[in-house]
Amino acid sequence: MGLGDGETTYFYGMSKMTVANEVKHYPRYDNMQLSEFCEMIGRVAAYKYADQTDIPLSRKIEMTLDIIFAVIRYKRK
């Protein structure tokens, strides 16, 4: 299952933590923290492999990371 701009924007937005007064603290609002990024990868993995119910989420995340890492020519150990 492919991801479109709508899905990726939704996953990004749902992974972001609330920032009080985002106008005043815009750098914190605009940048993604590691925990937010990890949550986004989990959301993408769950969506991408939603039809494969026999695979645990941890394995879906590994498969998603393999796809992401291939872009930068990196392999998971």
Secondary structure per residue as TSV (DSSP state, phi and psi in degrees):
chain	resnum	aa	ss	phi	psi
A	1	M	-	360.0	124.9
A	2	G	-	-82.9	162.3
A	3	L	-	-112.3	130.0
A	4	G	-	-98.8	177.2
A	5	D	H	-60.7	-35.4
A	6	G	H	-63.8	-43.5
A	7	E	H	-68.0	-45.0
A	8	T	H	-65.3	-37.6
A	9	T	H	-65.0	-40.9
A	10	Y	H	-63.4	-46.8
A	11	F	H	-63.6	-38.6
A	12	Y	H	-60.9	-50.8
A	13	G	H	-62.9	-39.1
A	14	M	H	-72.9	-20.5
A	15	S	H	-87.6	-17.4
A	16	K	S	-75.0	138.1
A	17	M	-	-81.2	156.9
A	18	T	-	-69.9	136.1
A	19	V	-	-120.4	120.9
A	20	A	T	-67.0	129.7
A	21	N	T	55.2	67.3
A	22	E	T	-64.3	-18.7
A	23	V	T	-69.4	-44.4
A	24	K	T	-71.6	-36.4
A	25	H	T	-110.6	46.0
A	26	Y	H	-57.5	-42.1
A	27	P	H	-57.3	-38.3
A	28	R	H	-68.5	-33.2
A	29	Y	H	-75.0	-39.6
A	30	D	H	-77.1	-30.9
A	31	N	S	-91.6	145.0
A	32	M	-	-96.1	128.2
A	33	Q	-	-79.7	161.3
A	34	L	H	-58.2	-43.0
A	35	S	H	-62.9	-36.6
A	36	E	H	-68.4	-40.2
A	37	F	H	-64.0	-42.5
A	38	C	H	-62.7	-40.5
A	39	E	H	-64.7	-39.4
A	40	M	H	-63.4	-41.0
A	41	I	H	-62.2	-41.0
A	42	G	H	-62.1	-41.4
A	43	R	H	-65.5	-42.0
A	44	V	H	-63.0	-45.2
A	45	A	H	-61.9	-44.9
A	46	A	H	-62.3	-38.9
A	47	Y	H	-72.1	-47.4
A	48	K	H	-61.0	-38.0
A	49	Y	T	-112.2	30.8
A	50	A	T	-61.1	-31.4
A	51	D	T	-78.1	-12.2
A	52	Q	-	-99.8	78.3
A	53	T	T	-73.8	-13.7
A	54	D	T	-83.8	-7.9
A	55	I	S	-99.3	129.9
A	56	P	-	-69.0	156.0
A	57	L	H	-57.6	-37.6
A	58	S	H	-59.1	-39.4
A	59	R	H	-70.9	-37.6
A	60	K	H	-62.3	-39.1
A	61	I	H	-65.2	-42.8
A	62	E	H	-59.3	-43.7
A	63	M	H	-65.6	-37.1
A	64	T	H	-67.4	-42.5
A	65	L	H	-63.1	-36.4
A	66	D	H	-59.3	-39.5
A	67	I	H	-67.3	-45.0
A	68	I	H	-64.3	-46.0
A	69	F	H	-66.3	-29.5
A	70	A	H	-62.2	-30.3
A	71	V	H	-62.1	-35.7
A	72	I	T	-103.7	15.9
A	73	R	T	56.8	49.3
A	74	Y	-	-125.4	143.4
A	75	K	-	-118.0	140.1
A	76	R	-	-69.3	141.4
A	77	K	-	-98.8	360.0
